[in-house]
Amino acid sequence: MASEMVEGLITWCQTSGVVSSLSGGAEADNLPSIKVLEKNGFVRERNDEFHQGNTVFLTLML
């Protein structure tokens, strides 16, 4: 169900024409959530000094 919801959000954002990117994050040990985002085209951000810790950030350019 989570993949379908993310897919619906992506479709809506693409259709709206006003959203150019989406970002999401999940705890590093929450592999199912990370896989949902990656399955929908999100790419992991490189960790920089602001994003250190146990959170994985992913971005999708629309």
LUMMARKE-451181 format. One record per residue: residue in one letter; x, y, z of N, C-alpha, C in turn; residue number from 1. Coordinates in steps of 0.02 Angstrom, whole numbers, plus 50000, padded with zeros to 5 digits. Example, Ala and Ser with C-alpha at 12.3 -4.5 7.8 and 13.67 -1.06 7.14 Angstrom:
! LUMMARKE-451181
rest; n.xx; n.yy; n.zz; ca.xx; ca.yy; ca.zz; c.xx; c.yy; c.zz; nr
A; 50660; 49716; 50390; 50615; 49775; 50390; 50660; 49835; 50390; 1 .
S; 50642; 49888; 50354; 50684; 49947; 50357; 50645; 50002; 50394; 2 .
//
This chain:
! LUMMARKE-451181
rest; n.xx; n.yy; n.zz; ca.xx; ca.yy; ca.zz; c.xx; c.yy; c.zz; nr
M; 50041; 49941; 50000; 50000; 50000; 50000; 50043; 50063; 50000; 1 .
A; 50099; 50061; 50034; 50142; 50121; 50038; 50168; 50140; 49968; 2 .
S; 50187; 50090; 49929; 50212; 50104; 49861; 50158; 50137; 49819; 3 .
E; 50096; 50114; 49826; 50041; 50143; 49788; 50028; 50215; 49809; 4 .
M; 50034; 50230; 49873; 50023; 50298; 49897; 50078; 50345; 49871; 5 .
V; 50140; 50322; 49873; 50195; 50363; 49848; 50188; 50373; 49773; 6 .
E; 50169; 50320; 49737; 50158; 50326; 49665; 50103; 50377; 49650; 7 .
G; 50049; 50376; 49688; 49995; 50424; 49679; 50018; 50495; 49692; 8 .
L; 50059; 50504; 49743; 50086; 50571; 49758; 50129; 50596; 49701; 9 .
I; 50172; 50552; 49675; 50215; 50571; 49619; 50174; 50591; 49558; 10 .
T; 50124; 50552; 49543; 50080; 50566; 49486; 50046; 50633; 49494; 11 .
W; 50020; 50646; 49553; 49986; 50709; 49567; 50035; 50768; 49559; 12 .
C; 50095; 50760; 49586; 50144; 50814; 49582; 50164; 50827; 49510; 13 .
Q; 50174; 50775; 49471; 50191; 50783; 49401; 50135; 50818; 49362; 14 .
T; 50073; 50800; 49377; 50016; 50828; 49343; 50005; 50902; 49363; 15 .
S; 50021; 50918; 49425; 50010; 50986; 49449; 50053; 51037; 49413; 16 .
G; 50113; 51016; 49393; 50158; 51061; 49359; 50192; 51112; 49403; 17 .
V; 50181; 51110; 49468; 50212; 51159; 49512; 50264; 51129; 49559; 18 .
V; 50271; 51064; 49559; 50319; 51030; 49602; 50376; 51005; 49559; 19 .
S; 50438; 51022; 49576; 50495; 51001; 49536; 50535; 50944; 49567; 20 .
S; 50525; 50933; 49632; 50560; 50878; 49664; 50524; 50858; 49728; 21 .
L; 50537; 50796; 49749; 50510; 50771; 49812; 50568; 50744; 49853; 22 .
S; 50565; 50752; 49918; 50616; 50724; 49963; 50582; 50684; 50016; 23 .
G; 50616; 50632; 50038; 50591; 50590; 50091; 50648; 50564; 50133; 24 .
G; 50632; 50541; 50191; 50683; 50513; 50235; 50656; 50456; 50276; 25 .
A; 50701; 50413; 50297; 50683; 50356; 50339; 50743; 50338; 50381; 26 .
E; 50730; 50309; 50438; 50785; 50284; 50480; 50824; 50232; 50440; 27 .
A; 50889; 50231; 50448; 50932; 50187; 50409; 50914; 50113; 50416; 28 .
D; 50886; 50094; 50472; 50868; 50023; 50482; 50796; 50008; 50460; 29 .
N; 50761; 50057; 50432; 50693; 50047; 50407; 50697; 50032; 50332; 30 .
L; 50724; 49974; 50316; 50735; 49955; 50246; 50672; 49953; 50204; 31 .
P; 50614; 49930; 50231; 50554; 49931; 50189; 50535; 50001; 50165; 32 .
S; 50541; 50051; 50208; 50525; 50120; 50187; 50574; 50146; 50135; 33 .
I; 50637; 50130; 50144; 50688; 50151; 50096; 50675; 50118; 50028; 34 .
K; 50657; 50054; 50030; 50643; 50018; 49967; 50583; 50046; 49931; 35 .
V; 50531; 50068; 49968; 50472; 50098; 49937; 50493; 50160; 49898; 36 .
L; 50534; 50203; 49929; 50555; 50264; 49895; 50599; 50248; 49835; 37 .
E; 50647; 50202; 49843; 50691; 50184; 49787; 50651; 50152; 49731; 38 .
K; 50602; 50111; 49747; 50560; 50078; 49696; 50524; 50131; 49654; 39 .
N; 50510; 50188; 49684; 50475; 50241; 49649; 50521; 50294; 49619; 40 .
G; 50586; 50277; 49614; 50633; 50321; 49579; 50673; 50369; 49622; 41 .
F; 50663; 50368; 49687; 50702; 50412; 49731; 50774; 50388; 49734; 42 .
V; 50820; 50436; 49740; 50892; 50422; 49743; 50919; 50446; 49810; 43 .
R; 50961; 50405; 49840; 50990; 50424; 49905; 51034; 50486; 49899; 44 .
E; 51025; 50530; 49947; 51068; 50590; 49952; 51134; 50570; 49983; 45 .
R; 51186; 50606; 49965; 51250; 50596; 50000; 51243; 50627; 50069; 46 .
N; 51272; 50595; 50118; 51271; 50624; 50186; 51318; 50683; 50188; 47 .
D; 51293; 50739; 50212; 51336; 50796; 50223; 51332; 50813; 50297; 48 .
E; 51364; 50865; 50319; 51366; 50880; 50390; 51296; 50893; 50419; 49 .
F; 51249; 50916; 50379; 51181; 50930; 50404; 51141; 50866; 50411; 50 .
H; 51153; 50817; 50368; 51112; 50756; 50366; 51145; 50696; 50401; 51 .
Q; 51191; 50707; 50445; 51223; 50651; 50478; 51175; 50622; 50529; 52 .
G; 51188; 50562; 50546; 51145; 50528; 50595; 51118; 50464; 50565; 53 .
N; 51062; 50443; 50592; 51033; 50378; 50573; 50979; 50385; 50520; 54 .
T; 50972; 50442; 50489; 50919; 50452; 50439; 50949; 50451; 50369; 55 .
V; 50915; 50415; 50325; 50933; 50413; 50254; 50885; 50459; 50217; 56 .
F; 50912; 50506; 50179; 50871; 50552; 50140; 50874; 50533; 50066; 57 .
L; 50817; 50537; 50033; 50812; 50520; 49962; 50774; 50575; 49927; 58 .
T; 50791; 50586; 49863; 50759; 50639; 49823; 50738; 50612; 49755; 59 .
L; 50683; 50638; 49731; 50659; 50622; 49664; 50650; 50687; 49627; 60 .
M; 50686; 50695; 49571; 50677; 50753; 49528; 50622; 50738; 49479; 61 .
L; 50573; 50782; 49474; 50516; 50770; 49429; 50526; 50803; 49362; 62 .
//
